[in-house]
Structures are given as C-alpha cells and as structure tokens.
Amino acid sequence: MKKLILTLLILALTTPLYAQDLNIYERLMIKSILPAQGNVIEVTLINDIKDKVDLTQEEFKEYEIKAVPNGLEWNDQDYAIDVEFTDLELGEIRKALKKLDREKKIPADKRFISMYDKLK
C-alpha cells in the first residue's frame, strides 16, 4: 500500500497540469458523473477531482447558492474558476463522459454539451 501511495505521489508531482475554466454548473456536473466506486487508484483520483471542484462556503454565500426543488440555484451563471487537472484526473473525467455517451445518458442540456466539448 505504501508503494502505491508513493507511486501516486510521484505521478502527481511529475504530471503536467491542465487548467480548465469551470463554472458552478460544470463543477457540479463533474462531481455527479464520477463513479462512486472503483479500484484504489481510480477512487484516489476521483476524490482528488472532487476536492478540486468542490464549492466553498464563500462561494455559497457570495453567489447565493441554494437548494430548490429541481436542484441548486445561484445568482451568477458566468462565474468560473481555473481548475488544474493532471493527465490522470482528466482521464478519469473523460472516462466518465465516454461511459455516459456510450450508455446514451448525456443530458439534453446545452450547458452539459458545452462542458462535454470542453473536457473531451
């Protein structure tokens, strides 16, 4: 187990980062499409991705993010942040997107398609 953690750490430190400009919707969708289970490497990457795209308490306050019957609502649709992903993390996101596409489960939502195009 120690060897696996060391290998992941070395990969994380030596892998180039790719910055993606992601809005609140895209960050929420990335979290929702990632699998809940996987092998130890996949789960480690998934947790790292979720940590990077998580909304902060400050964002909840500033953008008035609140729960509504059909999901979440916020006051600034254009607000976005740069999120840096490693090759491995981007690979996990792409794998989740490809699975949705293969299973014909891509939502008929322009925002989702925009995110799909950005990350594929």
N, CA, C and O atoms as a MOPAC input file, in Angstrom:
PM7 MOZYME 1SCF
protein

 N      0.82200 1    -1.19100 1     0.00000 1
 C      0.00000 1     0.00000 1     0.00000 1
 C      0.87100 1     1.26200 1     0.00000 1
 O      0.57200 1     2.23600 1    -0.69100 1
 N      1.96000 1     1.22700 1     0.79200 1
 C      2.85900 1     2.38300 1     0.83800 1
 C      3.47200 1     2.64900 1    -0.53300 1
 O      3.63600 1     3.79700 1    -0.94600 1
 N      3.80800 1     1.56100 1    -1.23000 1
 C      4.40800 1     1.69500 1    -2.55700 1
 C      3.41400 1     2.33700 1    -3.53100 1
 O      3.79900 1     3.16700 1    -4.35400 1
 N      2.14100 1     1.95400 1    -3.43900 1
 C      1.10400 1     2.52300 1    -4.29400 1
 C      0.93600 1     4.01100 1    -4.02100 1
 O      0.83600 1     4.80900 1    -4.95400 1
 N      0.90300 1     4.38300 1    -2.75600 1
 C      0.75000 1     5.79500 1    -2.39000 1
 C      1.95000 1     6.58600 1    -2.87800 1
 O      1.79300 1     7.68900 1    -3.40100 1
 N      3.14000 1     6.04100 1    -2.71500 1
 C      4.35700 1     6.70500 1    -3.18400 1
 C      4.32500 1     6.86700 1    -4.70100 1
 O      4.69200 1     7.92100 1    -5.22100 1
 N      3.89100 1     5.83600 1    -5.40800 1
 C      3.78300 1     5.90700 1    -6.87100 1
 C      2.80200 1     6.98800 1    -7.28700 1
 O      3.08900 1     7.76700 1    -8.19600 1
 N      1.64400 1     7.04600 1    -6.63200 1
 C      0.64900 1     8.08600 1    -6.94600 1
 C      1.19900 1     9.47600 1    -6.66800 1
 O      0.95800 1    10.40600 1    -7.43900 1
 N      1.93800 1     9.62500 1    -5.56800 1
 C      2.52300 1    10.91500 1    -5.22800 1
 C      3.54000 1    11.33600 1    -6.27700 1
 O      3.55400 1    12.49300 1    -6.69700 1
 N      4.38200 1    10.41800 1    -6.70000 1
 C      5.38000 1    10.73200 1    -7.73600 1
 C      4.68500 1    11.11700 1    -9.03400 1
 O      5.07300 1    12.09000 1    -9.68100 1
 N      3.66600 1    10.36500 1    -9.41700 1
 C      2.91300 1    10.70100 1   -10.62900 1
 C      2.27800 1    12.08000 1   -10.52100 1
 O      2.30800 1    12.85900 1   -11.47400 1
 N      1.70800 1    12.37800 1    -9.36800 1
 C      1.05000 1    13.67300 1    -9.17900 1
 C      2.05400 1    14.81400 1    -9.27800 1
 O      1.73800 1    15.87600 1    -9.81500 1
 N      3.25200 1    14.60300 1    -8.76700 1
 C      4.25600 1    15.66600 1    -8.78000 1
 C      4.92400 1    15.83900 1   -10.13300 1
 O      5.44200 1    16.91400 1   -10.43100 1
 N      4.92000 1    14.79900 1   -10.95400 1
 C      5.61900 1    14.87300 1   -12.22900 1
 C      4.68400 1    14.99300 1   -13.42900 1
 O      5.14400 1    15.11500 1   -14.56400 1
 N      3.38500 1    14.95900 1   -13.18600 1
 C      2.41800 1    15.01800 1   -14.27700 1
 C      2.05500 1    16.46900 1   -14.55800 1
 O      1.77800 1    17.22700 1   -13.62800 1
 N      2.05300 1    16.86600 1   -15.82700 1
 C      1.68600 1    18.24300 1   -16.14500 1
 C      0.23100 1    18.52700 1   -15.76700 1
 O     -0.61300 1    17.63100 1   -15.76100 1
 N     -0.03600 1    19.77800 1   -15.45500 1
 C     -1.38400 1    20.18600 1   -15.09700 1
 C     -2.05300 1    20.88000 1   -16.27000 1
 O     -1.41000 1    21.59100 1   -17.04200 1
 N     -3.34700 1    20.66100 1   -16.38700 1
 C     -4.13800 1    21.28300 1   -17.43500 1
 C     -5.21500 1    22.12400 1   -16.77100 1
 O     -6.06700 1    21.60000 1   -16.05400 1
 N     -5.17500 1    23.42700 1   -17.01200 1
 C     -6.14400 1    24.33300 1   -16.39900 1
 C     -7.41900 1    24.34500 1   -17.23100 1
 O     -7.38500 1    24.45600 1   -18.45700 1
 N     -8.52700 1    24.22900 1   -16.54100 1
 C     -9.84300 1    24.29900 1   -17.17800 1
 C    -10.63400 1    25.38800 1   -16.47100 1
 O    -10.70000 1    25.41600 1   -15.24200 1
 N    -11.22400 1    26.27100 1   -17.23700 1
 C    -12.08600 1    27.31500 1   -16.69500 1
 C    -13.46800 1    26.69300 1   -16.50000 1
 O    -14.16900 1    26.42200 1   -17.47500 1
 N    -13.86300 1    26.46700 1   -15.24200 1
 C    -15.11500 1    25.76900 1   -14.95700 1
 C    -16.07100 1    26.64100 1   -14.15100 1
 O    -15.68500 1    27.24100 1   -13.14700 1
 N    -17.32200 1    26.70300 1   -14.60300 1
 C    -18.33200 1    27.43900 1   -13.84700 1
 C    -18.97300 1    26.52600 1   -12.80800 1
 O    -18.63500 1    25.34600 1   -12.70900 1
 N    -19.89700 1    27.07900 1   -12.04000 1
 C    -20.52200 1    26.31200 1   -10.96800 1
 C    -21.23700 1    25.08500 1   -11.51800 1
 O    -21.08100 1    23.98900 1   -10.98100 1
 N    -22.00800 1    25.25100 1   -12.56900 1
 C    -22.72700 1    24.12600 1   -13.16900 1
 C    -21.76700 1    23.00900 1   -13.55800 1
 O    -22.00800 1    21.84300 1   -13.24400 1
 N    -20.67200 1    23.36200 1   -14.24600 1
 C    -19.71800 1    22.36000 1   -14.70800 1
 C    -19.06400 1    21.63300 1   -13.53700 1
 O    -18.85300 1    20.42100 1   -13.58900 1
 N    -18.74600 1    22.37400 1   -12.49200 1
 C    -18.13900 1    21.74800 1   -11.31500 1
 C    -19.11000 1    20.76800 1   -10.65700 1
 O    -18.71800 1    19.68000 1   -10.23700 1
 N    -20.36900 1    21.16200 1   -10.57400 1
 C    -21.38100 1    20.26600 1   -10.00100 1
 C    -21.56400 1    19.02700 1   -10.86900 1
 O    -21.68600 1    17.91900 1   -10.34700 1
 N    -21.58400 1    19.20100 1   -12.17400 1
 C    -21.77900 1    18.06900 1   -13.08000 1
 C    -20.60500 1    17.10900 1   -13.04000 1
 O    -20.79800 1    15.89400 1   -13.08300 1
 N    -19.39300 1    17.63700 1   -12.96000 1
 C    -18.22200 1    16.75400 1   -12.88300 1
 C    -18.34900 1    15.84600 1   -11.67100 1
 O    -18.11700 1    14.64100 1   -11.76000 1
 N    -18.72100 1    16.43500 1   -10.53300 1
 C    -18.89000 1    15.61100 1    -9.32700 1
 C    -19.97000 1    14.55200 1    -9.51800 1
 O    -19.83600 1    13.42700 1    -9.03500 1
 N    -21.02900 1    14.91200 1   -10.21500 1
 C    -22.16400 1    13.98600 1   -10.33300 1
 C    -21.90900 1    12.83700 1   -11.30900 1
 O    -22.53700 1    11.78500 1   -11.18700 1
 N    -21.00800 1    13.01200 1   -12.27100 1
 C    -20.78900 1    11.95300 1   -13.26100 1
 C    -19.72400 1    10.94700 1   -12.84500 1
 O    -19.63100 1     9.86200 1   -13.41900 1
 N    -18.92800 1    11.30200 1   -11.85800 1
 C    -17.85800 1    10.39900 1   -11.43600 1
 C    -18.43300 1     9.18800 1   -10.70700 1
 O    -19.39400 1     9.31800 1    -9.94900 1
 N    -17.84900 1     8.01700 1   -10.93400 1
 C    -18.37400 1     6.82000 1   -10.27200 1
 C    -18.17500 1     6.86600 1    -8.75900 1
 O    -17.26800 1     7.53300 1    -8.25900 1
 N    -19.02600 1     6.15600 1    -8.04800 1
 C    -18.94600 1     6.08800 1    -6.58600 1
 C    -17.95400 1     5.01900 1    -6.12900 1
 O    -17.55700 1     4.99400 1    -4.96400 1
 N    -17.55500 1     4.13900 1    -7.04600 1
 C    -16.66200 1     3.04200 1    -6.70300 1
 C    -15.62500 1     2.85700 1    -7.79900 1
 O    -15.77100 1     3.36000 1    -8.91300 1
 N    -14.58400 1     2.13000 1    -7.45900 1
 C    -13.54700 1     1.80400 1    -8.42700 1
 C    -12.39700 1     1.13100 1    -7.71900 1
 O    -12.49500 1     0.79600 1    -6.53800 1
 N    -11.30800 1     0.93200 1    -8.43600 1
 C    -10.12800 1     0.38300 1    -7.75500 1
 C     -9.46600 1     1.50300 1    -6.95800 1
 O     -9.89200 1     2.65600 1    -7.03100 1
 N     -8.43600 1     1.17000 1    -6.20500 1
 C     -7.83300 1     2.14900 1    -5.29000 1
 C     -7.27700 1     3.36500 1    -6.03600 1
 O     -7.36600 1     4.48500 1    -5.53300 1
 N     -6.71400 1     3.16400 1    -7.20800 1
 C     -6.17500 1     4.29100 1    -7.97600 1
 C     -7.30600 1     5.18200 1    -8.47800 1
 O     -7.24000 1     6.40600 1    -8.36200 1
 N     -8.34600 1     4.56000 1    -9.03500 1
 C     -9.48400 1     5.34000 1    -9.53800 1
 C    -10.14600 1     6.13900 1    -8.41800 1
 O    -10.46300 1     7.31600 1    -8.59500 1
 N    -10.35000 1     5.50700 1    -7.27800 1
 C    -11.00300 1     6.19000 1    -6.15400 1
 C    -10.14100 1     7.34200 1    -5.63700 1
 O    -10.66500 1     8.39100 1    -5.26300 1
 N     -8.83500 1     7.15000 1    -5.61700 1
 C     -7.93000 1     8.22700 1    -5.20300 1
 C     -8.04800 1     9.41000 1    -6.15900 1
 O     -8.15100 1    10.55700 1    -5.72300 1
 N     -8.03300 1     9.13200 1    -7.45500 1
 C     -8.15700 1    10.19400 1    -8.45600 1
 C     -9.52200 1    10.87700 1    -8.35700 1
 O     -9.60900 1    12.10300 1    -8.42400 1
 N    -10.57100 1    10.09600 1    -8.19900 1
 C    -11.92800 1    10.65100 1    -8.09300 1
 C    -12.03000 1    11.57800 1    -6.89100 1
 O    -12.60400 1    12.66300 1    -6.98600 1
 N    -11.47700 1    11.15400 1    -5.76600 1
 C    -11.51200 1    12.01200 1    -4.58100 1
 C    -10.72400 1    13.29900 1    -4.79500 1
 O    -11.14300 1    14.36700 1    -4.35000 1
 N     -9.58100 1    13.19900 1    -5.47600 1
 C     -8.79000 1    14.39500 1    -5.77500 1
 C     -9.56700 1    15.35400 1    -6.68400 1
 O     -9.55200 1    16.56700 1    -6.47600 1
 N    -10.23600 1    14.80400 1    -7.68200 1
 C    -11.03500 1    15.63400 1    -8.59600 1
 C    -12.14800 1    16.33400 1    -7.82200 1
 O    -12.35400 1    17.53900 1    -7.97200 1
 N    -12.86000 1    15.58000 1    -6.99900 1
 C    -13.96500 1    16.16000 1    -6.22200 1
 C    -13.47000 1    17.27500 1    -5.31000 1
 O    -14.13600 1    18.30000 1    -5.15900 1
 N    -12.29900 1    17.07800 1    -4.70000 1
 C    -11.72600 1    18.13600 1    -3.85400 1
 C    -11.46400 1    19.40400 1    -4.66000 1
 O    -11.68300 1    20.51200 1    -4.17000 1
 N    -11.00000 1    19.24200 1    -5.88400 1
 C    -10.67900 1    20.40400 1    -6.71800 1
 C    -11.91100 1    21.16200 1    -7.19800 1
 O    -11.86300 1    22.38200 1    -7.35300 1
 N    -13.00900 1    20.45800 1    -7.43300 1
 C    -14.19900 1    21.12700 1    -7.98000 1
 C    -15.23100 1    21.48500 1    -6.91200 1
 O    -16.23500 1    22.13000 1    -7.21400 1
 N    -14.99000 1    21.07600 1    -5.67900 1
 C    -15.93500 1    21.39300 1    -4.59700 1
 C    -16.18000 1    22.89600 1    -4.48700 1
 O    -15.27800 1    23.71000 1    -4.68400 1
 N    -17.40500 1    23.23300 1    -4.17200 1
 C    -17.76000 1    24.63100 1    -3.91200 1
 C    -17.36300 1    24.97600 1    -2.47800 1
 O    -17.46100 1    24.14300 1    -1.57700 1
 N    -16.92000 1    26.20100 1    -2.28400 1
 C    -16.50200 1    26.63000 1    -0.95000 1
 C    -17.66200 1    27.32200 1    -0.23300 1
 O    -18.65100 1    27.70800 1    -0.85600 1
 N    -17.52700 1    27.47000 1     1.07000 1
 C    -18.53100 1    28.19300 1     1.84300 1
 C    -18.65300 1    29.63500 1     1.35000 1
 O    -19.74500 1    30.20100 1     1.30300 1
 N    -17.51800 1    30.20900 1     0.99000 1
 C    -17.52700 1    31.58700 1     0.48300 1
 C    -18.33700 1    31.69700 1    -0.81000 1
 O    -19.07600 1    32.66100 1    -1.00600 1
 N    -18.19400 1    30.70200 1    -1.68700 1
 C    -18.95900 1    30.70000 1    -2.93800 1
 C    -20.44800 1    30.54300 1    -2.66800 1
 O    -21.27000 1    31.18200 1    -3.32400 1
 N    -20.79500 1    29.70100 1    -1.70900 1
 C    -22.21400 1    29.55200 1    -1.36300 1
 C    -22.79900 1    30.88500 1    -0.92600 1
 O    -23.92000 1    31.22700 1    -1.30100 1
 N    -22.04500 1    31.63500 1    -0.13700 1
 C    -22.53600 1    32.93200 1     0.34800 1
 C    -22.55200 1    33.96600 1    -0.78200 1
 O    -23.57400 1    34.60700 1    -1.03000 1
 N    -21.41700 1    34.12100 1    -1.45900 1
 C    -21.28000 1    35.17900 1    -2.46400 1
 C    -22.23600 1    35.00200 1    -3.64400 1
 O    -22.77800 1    35.98300 1    -4.15300 1
 N    -22.44400 1    33.77400 1    -4.07700 1
 C    -23.27700 1    33.53000 1    -5.25900 1
 C    -24.67100 1    33.02500 1    -4.89900 1
 O    -25.43100 1    32.56800 1    -5.75200 1
 N    -24.98100 1    33.12500 1    -3.60000 1
 C    -26.31700 1    32.78600 1    -3.09900 1
 C    -26.78700 1    31.43000 1    -3.61900 1
 O    -27.90100 1    31.28500 1    -4.12300 1
 N    -25.90900 1    30.45000 1    -3.48300 1
 C    -26.24200 1    29.10100 1    -3.92800 1
 C    -27.21900 1    28.50300 1    -2.92200 1
 O    -26.95800 1    28.47200 1    -1.71900 1
 N    -28.33900 1    28.03500 1    -3.43900 1
 C    -29.34600 1    27.46400 1    -2.54100 1
 C    -30.05300 1    26.29900 1    -3.21900 1
 O    -30.13300 1    26.21000 1    -4.44500 1
 N    -30.56400 1    25.40700 1    -2.36800 1
 C    -31.30300 1    24.25100 1    -2.86100 1
 C    -32.71000 1    24.67500 1    -3.25100 1
 O    -33.37600 1    25.41600 1    -2.52800 1
 N    -33.14800 1    24.19400 1    -4.40300 1
 C    -34.51800 1    24.39300 1    -4.88400 1
 C    -35.05500 1    23.01500 1    -5.26300 1
 O    -34.28100 1    22.06200 1    -5.34900 1
 N    -36.36400 1    22.88800 1    -5.49100 1
 C    -36.92200 1    21.55700 1    -5.76900 1
 C    -36.21900 1    20.77100 1    -6.88700 1
 O    -36.14300 1    19.54500 1    -6.81000 1
 N    -35.71000 1    21.44100 1    -7.91000 1
 C    -35.07600 1    20.72600 1    -9.03000 1
 C    -33.55900 1    20.72700 1    -8.98400 1
 O    -32.92100 1    20.43300 1    -9.99500 1
 N    -32.96400 1    21.04500 1    -7.85100 1
 C    -31.51000 1    21.05000 1    -7.76700 1
 C    -30.98300 1    22.23800 1    -6.99300 1
 O    -31.41000 1    22.50400 1    -5.87000 1
 N    -30.03900 1    22.95600 1    -7.61000 1
 C    -29.44400 1    24.14000 1    -6.99300 1
 C    -29.65600 1    25.34900 1    -7.88700 1
 O    -29.86800 1    25.23000 1    -9.09300 1
 N    -29.59300 1    26.50700 1    -7.26400 1
 C    -29.77300 1    27.76900 1    -7.98400 1
 C    -28.72800 1    28.74700 1    -7.45100 1
 O    -28.39300 1    28.71200 1    -6.26700 1
 N    -28.21100 1    29.62100 1    -8.32100 1
 C    -27.23500 1    30.62300 1    -7.89900 1
 C    -27.40200 1    31.86200 1    -8.74200 1
 O    -28.08100 1    31.84100 1    -9.76900 1
 N    -26.77000 1    32.96600 1    -8.29800 1
 C    -27.04700 1    34.26400 1    -8.90500 1
 C    -26.08600 1    34.69900 1   -10.00500 1
 O    -26.33100 1    35.73000 1   -10.63300 1
 N    -25.02500 1    33.98000 1   -10.26500 1
 C    -24.07300 1    34.40000 1   -11.30300 1
 C    -23.72100 1    33.19800 1   -12.16800 1
 O    -22.86100 1    32.39400 1   -11.80900 1
 N    -24.38700 1    33.08600 1   -13.29900 1
 C    -24.18200 1    31.93800 1   -14.18300 1
 C    -22.80700 1    31.95300 1   -14.85700 1
 O    -22.33900 1    30.91400 1   -15.32400 1
 N    -22.16100 1    33.11400 1   -14.91200 1
 C    -20.88700 1    33.23600 1   -15.61800 1
 C    -19.66000 1    33.05100 1   -14.73100 1
 O    -18.54700 1    32.89600 1   -15.23400 1
 N    -19.85500 1    33.06600 1   -13.42000 1
 C    -18.72000 1    32.92300 1   -12.50600 1
 C    -18.01400 1    31.59900 1   -12.76900 1
 O    -18.65700 1    30.55100 1   -12.83600 1
 N    -16.69400 1    31.64600 1   -12.91700 1
 C    -15.90400 1    30.44000 1   -13.16700 1
 C    -14.54400 1    30.57700 1   -12.49800 1
 O    -14.07400 1    31.68200 1   -12.22800 1
 N    -13.93400 1    29.45000 1   -12.24200 1
 C    -12.57600 1    29.43000 1   -11.70400 1
 C    -11.72800 1    28.49700 1   -12.55900 1
 O    -12.24400 1    27.60700 1   -13.23400 1
 N    -10.41500 1    28.71700 1   -12.51500 1
 C     -9.48400 1    27.80500 1   -13.17500 1
 C     -9.23300 1    26.63000 1   -12.24400 1
 O     -8.84800 1    26.80900 1   -11.08900 1
 N     -9.45200 1    25.43800 1   -12.75600 1
 C     -9.18000 1    24.22500 1   -12.00000 1
 C     -8.09800 1    23.46500 1   -12.76100 1
 O     -8.22900 1    23.21900 1   -13.96000 1
 N     -7.03800 1    23.09700 1   -12.06200 1
 C     -5.94100 1    22.38000 1   -12.70200 1
 C     -6.09400 1    20.88400 1   -12.46100 1
 O     -6.19700 1    20.42700 1   -11.32300 1
 N     -6.10500 1    20.13300 1   -13.56000 1
 C     -6.19600 1    18.68400 1   -13.50400 1
 C     -4.92100 1    18.07200 1   -14.04600 1
 O     -4.30200 1    18.60900 1   -14.96500 1
 N     -4.53200 1    16.94000 1   -13.46900 1
 C     -3.41900 1    16.17700 1   -14.02800 1
 C     -3.95700 1    15.35200 1   -15.19700 1
 O     -5.16700 1    15.27000 1   -15.40800 1
 N     -3.05000 1    14.74800 1   -15.94700 1
 C     -3.44000 1    13.83400 1   -17.03200 1
 C     -4.34500 1    12.73000 1   -16.49900 1
 O     -5.36400 1    12.39500 1   -17.10300 1
 N     -3.95300 1    12.17600 1   -15.36100 1
 C     -4.71200 1    11.06700 1   -14.79700 1
 C     -6.11800 1    11.49800 1   -14.38200 1
 O     -7.08800 1    10.77700 1   -14.61600 1
 N     -6.22400 1    12.66900 1   -13.77100 1
 C     -7.53200 1    13.16600 1   -13.35700 1
 C     -8.41300 1    13.45700 1   -14.57100 1
 O     -9.58800 1    13.09200 1   -14.59900 1
 N     -7.83900 1    14.10800 1   -15.55900 1
 C     -8.59400 1    14.40000 1   -16.78200 1
 C     -9.02400 1    13.10000 1   -17.45500 1
 O    -10.10800 1    13.02400 1   -18.03300 1
 N     -8.17600 1    12.08500 1   -17.37900 1
 C     -8.52900 1    10.77100 1   -17.92100 1
 C     -9.74100 1    10.16600 1   -17.22800 1
 O    -10.58500 1     9.55700 1   -17.88500 1
 N     -9.83900 1    10.32300 1   -15.91600 1
 C    -10.99600 1     9.80500 1   -15.17000 1
 C    -12.27100 1    10.54800 1   -15.56700 1
 O    -13.32500 1     9.93300 1   -15.72400 1
 N    -12.17800 1    11.85700 1   -15.72800 1
 C    -13.35000 1    12.64300 1   -16.14300 1
 C    -13.78600 1    12.21000 1   -17.53900 1
 O    -14.97300 1    12.00100 1   -17.79000 1
 N    -12.83000 1    12.07900 1   -18.43500 1
 C    -13.15100 1    11.66900 1   -19.80900 1
 C    -13.74600 1    10.26100 1   -19.85100 1
 O    -14.65200 1     9.98300 1   -20.63700 1
 N    -13.23300 1     9.38600 1   -19.00600 1
 C    -13.77100 1     8.02700 1   -18.94100 1
 C    -15.24000 1     8.06000 1   -18.51100 1
 O    -16.06400 1     7.33000 1   -19.06200 1
 N    -15.56800 1     8.89900 1   -17.53300 1
 C    -16.95200 1     9.02600 1   -17.06900 1
 C    -17.84300 1     9.60600 1   -18.16700 1
 O    -18.97700 1     9.16300 1   -18.34900 1
 N    -17.32800 1    10.59700 1   -18.89900 1
 C    -18.10100 1    11.19300 1   -20.00200 1
 C    -18.32800 1    10.17800 1   -21.12200 1
 O    -19.42800 1    10.09300 1   -21.66700 1
 N    -17.30800 1     9.42000 1   -21.46100 1
 C    -17.44100 1     8.40000 1   -22.51500 1
 C    -18.46000 1     7.33200 1   -22.11800 1
 O    -19.22500 1     6.85300 1   -22.95400 1
 N    -18.46300 1     6.96700 1   -20.84200 1
 C    -19.42300 1     5.97500 1   -20.35600 1
 C    -20.85300 1     6.49900 1   -20.52200 1
 O    -21.73400 1     5.77500 1   -20.98400 1
 N    -21.07700 1     7.76600 1   -20.14200 1
 C    -22.40400 1     8.36200 1   -20.32600 1
 C    -22.79800 1     8.36700 1   -21.79700 1
 O    -23.94100 1     8.06400 1   -22.13900 1
 N    -21.86200 1     8.70700 1   -22.65600 1
 C    -22.14100 1     8.75300 1   -24.08400 1
 C    -22.45100 1     7.35100 1   -24.62400 1
 O    -23.40900 1     7.16100 1   -25.37300 1
 N    -21.64200 1     6.39400 1   -24.24200 1
 C    -21.82700 1     5.01200 1   -24.68800 1
 C    -23.18700 1     4.46400 1   -24.24600 1
 O    -23.83500 1     3.71300 1   -24.97600 1
 N    -23.60600 1     4.85300 1   -23.03700 1
 C    -24.88900 1     4.38300 1   -22.49400 1
 C    -26.06900 1     5.27800 1   -22.90800 1
 O    -27.20600 1     5.07200 1   -22.48300 1
 N    -25.76300 1     6.27900 1   -23.75100 1
 C    -26.77700 1     7.22800 1   -24.23000 1
 C    -27.49400 1     7.92300 1   -23.08100 1
 O    -28.72100 1     8.01900 1   -23.05100 1
 N    -26.67500 1     8.41200 1   -22.12100 1
 C    -27.21000 1     9.08000 1   -20.93900 1
 C    -26.73300 1    10.52800 1   -20.83600 1
 O    -26.74700 1    11.11400 1   -19.75400 1
 N    -26.31300 1    11.10000 1   -21.95800 1
 C    -25.91500 1    12.51200 1   -21.96500 1
 C    -27.18800 1    13.35300 1   -21.85400 1
 O    -28.10100 1    13.19000 1   -22.66300 1
 N    -27.26400 1    14.25100 1   -20.86200 1
 C    -28.46100 1    15.08100 1   -20.72600 1
 C    -28.63100 1    16.02600 1   -21.92700 1
 O    -27.65200 1    16.51800 1   -22.48800 1
 N    -29.87100 1    16.26400 1   -22.29900 1
 C    -30.17700 1    17.19600 1   -23.39700 1
 C    -30.17600 1    18.60700 1   -22.83200 1
 O    -31.21500 1    19.25900 1   -22.73000 1
 N    -28.99200 1    19.05600 1   -22.47100 1
 C    -28.80300 1    20.35700 1   -21.83300 1
 C    -27.59600 1    21.01800 1   -22.49900 1
 O    -26.50700 1    20.44500 1   -22.51700 1
 N    -27.78300 1    22.21300 1   -23.04100 1
 C    -26.69000 1    22.89400 1   -23.75100 1
 C    -25.47900 1    23.10300 1   -22.86200 1
 O    -24.34300 1    23.02600 1   -23.32800 1
 N    -25.71800 1    23.37100 1   -21.57100 1
 C    -24.59200 1    23.58600 1   -20.65400 1
 C    -23.77300 1    22.30500 1   -20.50400 1
 O    -22.54500 1    22.35300 1   -20.43500 1
 N    -24.45500 1    21.16400 1   -20.45300 1
 C    -23.74000 1    19.89300 1   -20.31900 1
 C    -22.93300 1    19.61300 1   -21.58300 1
 O    -21.77800 1    19.19400 1   -21.50600 1
 N    -23.53500 1    19.84000 1   -22.73300 1
 C    -22.83100 1    19.61100 1   -24.00300 1
 C    -21.60300 1    20.51200 1   -24.09800 1
 O    -20.55400 1    20.08300 1   -24.57800 1
 N    -21.72900 1    21.74100 1   -23.64900 1
 C    -20.59900 1    22.66500 1   -23.64300 1
 C    -19.47500 1    22.12900 1   -22.75700 1
 O    -18.30500 1    22.16800 1   -23.13600 1
 N    -19.83600 1    21.63300 1   -21.58300 1
 C    -18.85300 1    21.05900 1   -20.67500 1
 C    -18.21700 1    19.81400 1   -21.30900 1
 O    -17.00300 1    19.62400 1   -21.23500 1
 N    -19.03800 1    18.98300 1   -21.92300 1
 C    -18.54600 1    17.76200 1   -22.58700 1
 C    -17.50700 1    18.13500 1   -23.64100 1
 O    -16.43200 1    17.53700 1   -23.69500 1
 N    -17.82100 1    19.11200 1   -24.46800 1
 C    -16.89300 1    19.53700 1   -25.51300 1
 C    -15.59500 1    20.09800 1   -24.93100 1
 O    -14.51800 1    19.89200 1   -25.49000 1
 N    -15.70300 1    20.78600 1   -23.83900 1
 C    -14.53700 1    21.38200 1   -23.19100 1
 C    -13.59300 1    20.32400 1   -22.62100 1
 O    -12.37500 1    20.49600 1   -22.65500 1
 N    -14.15100 1    19.23400 1   -22.09800 1
 C    -13.35300 1    18.25600 1   -21.38700 1
 C    -13.01300 1    16.99300 1   -22.16000 1
 O    -12.18500 1    16.20200 1   -21.70700 1
 N    -13.63300 1    16.78300 1   -23.31800 1
 C    -13.38900 1    15.51600 1   -24.03000 1
 C    -12.02200 1    15.43100 1   -24.66000 1
 O    -11.69200 1    14.42400 1   -25.28500 1

